[in-house]
Amino acid sequence: FLLAVFHVTDLNGNKLTDESVINYIEQSLALQSLGSVHYGQPNDFSGSTALELTGTDRIGLLSEVFAVLSDLQCSVADAKVWTHNGRIASLIHVKDSNSGARIEDVQLISVIEARLRNVLKGDNDIRSAKTSVSMAVTHTERRLHQMMFADRDYERKPILESVTTNSPVVVTVQNWVERGYSVVNVQAKDRTKLLFDVVCTLTDMGYIVFHATVNTIGDRGYLEFYIRHQDGTPISSEAERQRVILCLEAAVKRRASEGVRLELSTSDRQGLLADVTRTFRENGLNVTRAEVSTMKETAQNVFYVTDVMGKPADGKIIESVREKIGLSYLRVKELPSLVYHKEGGERDEQAVGMAGTVLLSLGSMVRKNLYNLGLIRSYS
């Protein structure tokens, strides 16, 4: 039996009034209650080749990656790039720029992998740089979590100074051996997909989540989970407990949108991404996160940038880059965690978060849906 109560707002903390959004939520929940998995309107990557990349992050790396793809006549249909603790993970969907079809030539794929691996290696990352062609259909953001987890980013130390203001991530783990489970508490700045990021990490680590409570107070999210191993046992050692803490801290911080958000909307063309990211590099801007998509020959791209030291980018440099790329194409959207100095010292902080309180109890139906989504291994 499941009892779940949700108090939700839009991203600006306002009450939902759009009937189409409310109806969509109701229909989606109705499908869930029937045991169906509803993804909304997913992107179709069936006609593209998926490339997975991991390695040591550095200034201008993304520019080099897109330059290689452009040189090899690969057009980027979709891409997501995350950086954390000096590591980079990217899932890029490409097509043949001449035919617009999936790249299936084995020799060409080998060349693409080798060229990208050389770029990722740089001068000192010979062992850890990896490139591969993914054949499985998976949730992009969950796959990025898995890639960075496999790369053990949670064990590494940040290379650049974070631009995020004081917003700590606090994770505690307590064993209730007599009850056969462990209690995990996560406190972090509230944002969209915070619950998703934590649950994905716990399940990918092999734990069963059978109860969760999520509270939002102000701009902070408070998440509590009851977990156990597949065999019904709780966390067994101090080393395992510390590993859970490190992994969950990393899971929350990976998606942290550090830097100025730059939104690019323009007609797509061969080499566009290579040119744009090269302009960033030449002007001393470091890309900390990127989301690239192409729909009906229009590029809709988002980049988060800092300066080369990981500090807030200078407003004059941002404006110079916008002029070079096109003021009407590249727009700036500031972040609440960033102090971005404009001319005159003006500071603008937008409060983005989900207000209210969400109480969630994961009963049998939710466990079944999480199983269908691939977030848990068993719902029995």
C-alpha positions in Angstrom: 0.0 0.0 0.0 1.3 3.4 -0.9 0.5 6.8 0.6 2.3 9.7 -1.0 1.7 13.4 -0.5 3.4 15.9 -2.7 3.5 19.7 -2.2 5.1 21.1 -5.3 5.7 24.5 -7.0 7.2 25.7 -10.2 10.9 26.4 -10.4 10.4 29.9 -9.2 8.6 28.8 -6.1 5.1 29.8 -7.3 1.9 27.9 -7.2 1.1 25.8 -10.2 -1.7 27.4 -12.2 -1.1 26.2 -15.7 -3.9 23.6 -16.3 -2.0 21.8 -19.0 0.9 21.2 -16.6 -1.5 20.0 -13.9 -3.3 17.7 -16.3 0.0 16.3 -17.5 1.1 15.5 -14.0 -2.2 13.8 -13.2 -2.1 11.7 -16.4 1.5 10.7 -15.7 0.7 9.6 -12.1 -2.4 7.7 -13.4 -0.1 5.8 -15.8 2.3 5.1 -12.9 -0.6 3.7 -10.8 -1.4 1.2 -13.7 2.2 0.0 -13.6 3.2 1.8 -16.8 6.4 3.8 -17.1 5.9 7.3 -18.6 8.8 9.2 -19.8 7.0 12.2 -21.3 8.5 13.2 -24.7 11.9 11.5 -24.9 14.6 12.4 -27.4 15.0 9.8 -30.1 18.7 8.8 -30.5 18.0 5.7 -32.5 19.5 7.2 -35.6 22.8 8.3 -33.9 26.0 6.7 -32.5 26.6 7.2 -28.8 30.1 8.1 -27.7 31.1 7.8 -24.0 34.2 9.8 -22.9 35.9 10.1 -19.5 39.2 11.7 -18.6 41.1 14.5 -16.8 39.4 17.8 -17.3 41.5 20.8 -18.5 40.9 24.2 -20.0 39.8 23.9 -23.7 39.3 20.2 -23.6 35.7 20.4 -24.9 36.9 22.6 -27.7 39.4 19.9 -28.8 36.8 17.2 -28.6 34.3 19.0 -30.8 37.1 20.0 -33.2 38.0 16.3 -33.7 34.4 15.4 -34.3 34.0 18.2 -36.8 37.2 17.2 -38.6 36.0 13.6 -38.9 32.7 14.8 -40.4 30.6 13.9 -37.3 27.6 16.2 -36.5 26.6 16.3 -32.8 22.9 15.6 -32.4 22.9 15.7 -28.6 25.5 15.9 -25.8 25.8 16.3 -22.1 29.0 17.1 -20.4 29.7 17.0 -16.6 32.9 17.9 -14.8 33.7 17.2 -11.1 36.9 17.0 -9.1 39.1 17.5 -12.1 37.4 14.8 -14.1 35.1 15.0 -17.2 32.4 12.6 -18.4 30.4 13.1 -21.6 27.8 11.2 -23.5 27.7 12.5 -27.1 25.3 11.3 -29.8 26.7 11.9 -33.3 25.7 11.3 -36.9 27.5 11.3 -40.3 27.4 15.0 -41.3 27.1 14.1 -45.0 24.3 11.5 -44.8 22.7 12.4 -41.5 22.7 8.7 -40.6 24.1 6.7 -37.8 27.8 6.0 -38.1 28.3 2.2 -38.6 31.6 2.0 -40.4 33.8 0.0 -38.0 37.0 1.5 -39.2 35.7 5.1 -38.9 34.4 4.4 -35.3 37.9 3.0 -34.4 39.5 6.2 -35.8 37.0 8.4 -33.8 37.7 6.5 -30.6 41.5 6.7 -31.1 41.5 10.4 -31.9 39.3 11.3 -29.0 41.3 9.1 -26.6 44.5 11.0 -27.6 42.7 14.3 -26.9 41.5 13.1 -23.5 45.0 11.7 -22.6 46.7 15.1 -23.0 50.2 14.9 -21.6 49.5 13.0 -18.3 46.3 11.0 -18.4 47.5 7.9 -20.3 45.8 5.3 -18.1 42.5 6.9 -17.1 41.3 8.4 -20.4 38.5 6.3 -21.9 36.4 6.4 -25.1 33.8 3.9 -26.1 30.8 3.4 -28.3 27.7 2.7 -26.3 25.2 0.2 -27.7 22.7 0.3 -24.9 19.8 2.6 -24.7 19.9 4.3 -21.3 18.9 7.5 -19.4 21.7 10.0 -20.3 22.0 11.6 -16.9 21.9 8.3 -15.0 24.6 7.0 -17.4 26.8 10.1 -16.6 26.5 9.3 -12.9 27.6 5.7 -13.6 30.5 6.8 -15.7 31.8 9.2 -13.1 31.2 6.6 -10.3 33.2 4.1 -12.3 35.9 6.8 -12.8 36.0 7.1 -9.0 35.6 10.9 -9.1 34.4 10.8 -5.5 38.0 9.9 -4.4 39.6 12.8 -6.1 40.2 16.4 -5.0 39.0 19.5 -6.9 41.7 21.1 -9.1 40.0 24.5 -9.5 38.5 26.7 -6.9 34.7 26.3 -6.8 32.6 29.4 -7.6 29.7 28.2 -5.5 28.9 30.2 -2.4 28.5 28.6 1.0 26.1 25.8 0.3 27.5 22.6 1.9 26.4 19.1 1.2 26.0 17.1 4.4 25.7 13.3 4.4 25.3 11.1 7.4 24.9 7.3 7.6 23.6 5.5 10.7 23.3 1.7 11.1 20.2 0.3 12.7 21.5 -3.3 12.9 18.7 -4.5 15.1 16.2 -3.4 12.5 18.2 -4.7 9.6 18.8 -1.5 7.7 20.8 1.8 7.5 19.5 5.3 7.6 21.0 7.8 5.2 20.4 11.6 5.5 21.4 14.1 2.9 21.2 17.9 3.3 21.9 20.1 0.3 20.8 23.1 -1.6 17.4 22.3 -3.1 17.2 21.9 -6.8 15.5 19.9 -9.5 16.6 16.2 -9.7 18.2 16.2 -6.3 16.2 13.1 -5.3 16.9 11.5 -8.7 20.7 12.0 -8.3 20.7 10.5 -4.8 18.5 7.5 -5.5 20.4 6.6 -8.7 23.6 6.5 -6.8 22.3 4.4 -4.0 20.8 1.9 -6.4 23.8 1.8 -8.6 25.9 1.0 -5.5 23.7 -2.0 -5.0 21.4 -0.8 -2.2 17.6 -1.2 -2.0 15.7 2.0 -1.0 12.5 1.0 0.7 11.5 4.2 2.4 12.3 7.9 1.8 11.2 11.2 3.3 12.0 14.4 1.5 11.6 17.8 3.0 12.3 21.3 1.6 12.8 24.1 4.0 13.8 27.5 2.5 16.4 26.7 -0.1 17.6 23.5 1.5 16.6 19.9 0.8 16.5 17.3 3.5 16.4 13.7 2.3 16.2 10.6 4.5 16.5 7.0 3.1 16.2 3.6 4.7 18.4 1.3 2.7 19.8 -2.3 2.9 21.8 -4.7 0.7 20.1 -7.1 -1.7 20.5 -9.8 0.9 18.7 -7.7 3.5 21.7 -6.7 5.6 22.6 -3.1 6.5 26.0 -1.3 5.9 28.6 -3.6 7.4 31.7 -1.6 8.1 33.1 1.9 8.7 34.9 1.8 5.4 31.6 1.1 3.6 29.9 3.9 5.5 32.5 6.4 4.5 32.3 5.3 0.9 28.5 5.9 0.8 29.1 9.4 2.2 31.7 10.3 -0.4 29.7 8.8 -3.3 26.5 10.7 -2.3 28.4 14.0 -1.8 29.8 13.5 -5.3 26.4 12.7 -6.8 25.0 15.9 -5.5 27.9 18.1 -6.6 28.3 16.6 -10.1 25.2 18.4 -11.4 26.1 21.6 -9.6 25.8 24.3 -12.3 28.9 26.4 -11.5 29.6 29.5 -13.5 27.6 31.8 -15.8 24.9 30.1 -17.8 25.3 30.9 -21.5 22.4 29.9 -23.8 23.1 29.5 -27.5 20.3 29.4 -30.0 21.1 29.5 -33.7 21.0 27.6 -36.9 23.0 24.5 -36.7 26.0 24.0 -39.0 29.1 21.8 -39.3 31.7 22.9 -36.9 29.5 25.2 -34.8 30.3 23.6 -31.5 34.0 23.6 -32.3 34.0 27.3 -33.2 31.9 28.3 -30.1 34.0 26.4 -27.6 37.2 27.5 -29.3 36.0 31.1 -28.7 35.4 30.3 -25.1 38.9 28.9 -24.8 40.7 31.7 -26.6 39.0 34.2 -24.1 39.9 32.3 -21.0 36.6 30.7 -20.3 36.4 27.2 -18.8 33.3 25.1 -19.5 32.2 23.3 -16.4 29.0 21.8 -17.8 27.3 21.6 -21.2 24.0 20.5 -22.7 23.8 20.3 -26.4 20.8 19.5 -28.6 19.8 20.0 -32.2 16.2 20.1 -33.2 15.0 20.7 -36.8 18.4 22.2 -37.8 18.4 24.5 -34.8 21.1 24.3 -32.1 19.8 24.8 -28.6 22.9 24.7 -26.4 23.7 25.6 -22.8 27.1 26.2 -21.3 28.2 27.0 -17.8 31.5 28.9 -17.8 34.0 30.2 -15.3 37.5 31.8 -15.7 40.6 29.6 -16.0 40.9 29.5 -12.2 37.4 28.4 -11.6 36.3 31.8 -10.3 33.5 34.0 -11.6 34.0 35.1 -15.2 34.6 38.7 -15.8 31.5 40.4 -17.2 33.5 42.3 -19.9 34.9 39.0 -21.2 31.5 37.5 -21.3 30.2 40.5 -23.4 33.2 40.3 -25.7 32.5 36.6 -26.3 28.9 37.4 -27.0 29.9 40.0 -29.6 32.1 37.5 -31.3 29.5 34.7 -31.4 26.5 37.0 -31.8 24.6 39.0 -29.2 21.3 37.7 -30.4 22.5 34.1 -30.5 24.3 33.8 -27.2 22.5 35.0 -24.1 23.5 35.2 -20.4 21.4 33.8 -17.6 23.0 34.3 -14.2 22.9 31.7 -11.4 21.8 32.1 -7.8 25.1 30.6 -6.5 27.3 32.9 -8.5 28.4 36.4 -7.8 28.7 37.8 -11.3 29.9 41.4 -11.4 28.4 43.6 -14.1 29.4 47.2 -14.9 28.5 49.3 -11.9 28.9 46.4 -9.4 25.3 45.3 -9.8 24.5 41.9 -8.2 21.5 39.9 -9.3 20.6 36.7 -7.5 17.5 34.7 -8.6 16.0 32.3 -6.1 15.5 29.0 -7.8 14.3 26.0 -5.9 11.3 24.0 -5.0 9.4 25.4 -2.0 7.1 23.4 0.2 7.4 20.0 1.7 7.4 16.7 -0.1 6.6 13.6 1.9 7.3 10.4 0.0 7.0 6.8 1.1 8.3 4.2 -1.3 5.8 1.4 -1.1 5.4 -1.6 -3.4 4.0 0.3 -6.4 6.8 2.8 -6.4 9.4 0.0 -6.0 7.9 -1.6 -9.0 8.1 1.6 -11.0 11.7 2.1 -9.9 12.4 -1.4 -11.0 10.9 -0.7 -14.4 13.0 2.4 -14.7 16.1 0.4 -13.8 16.7 2.2 -10.5 16.4 -0.9 -8.4 17.1 -4.6 -9.2 14.1 -6.1 -7.4 10.7 -4.9 -6.3 9.6 -8.2 -4.7 
